[in-house]
């Protein structure tokens, strides 16, 4: 019997690190990690060169996160709804050719989000440059990051001058008086009721 409160021996000797009569190598080694990283980078560069001067990513809508906990936050969605494209006077088939993501399953639940995404599409249309079959001599640079990212409002601290009225106000005393008033409010009501009966 094992003495003392030790760890129960429960070792797993199932890893086979070398070829043997019991079977092939069972441990998977990632010795090609560096070469795979390089091949992925070259594939991304080749894709970017093939679609140039089009942007690498598509334009996506601004949507609210699901559930009550996160619905105050906004993020980029999968694609624009058919109602948003119709309001912006863009057909879904044409939208896919000019770098706009389309999600036919999405529906708009509020008019505010619909108008915000329609305005986003209108801004994109105003900045859009469509080339013909022949490329011009001067081609603009390719956008590599997110197309029209969400601009978060800067939370600046508003400084205010301290007035004499603020200095004279006794916050602690006001809180204590209000607390005492709520404590004896019921007692005062009962006293008034007794006086009315008498």
Beta strands, then each sheet from edge to edge (+ up, - down):
strand 1: 62-64
strand 2: 74-76
sheet 1: 1+ 2-
end
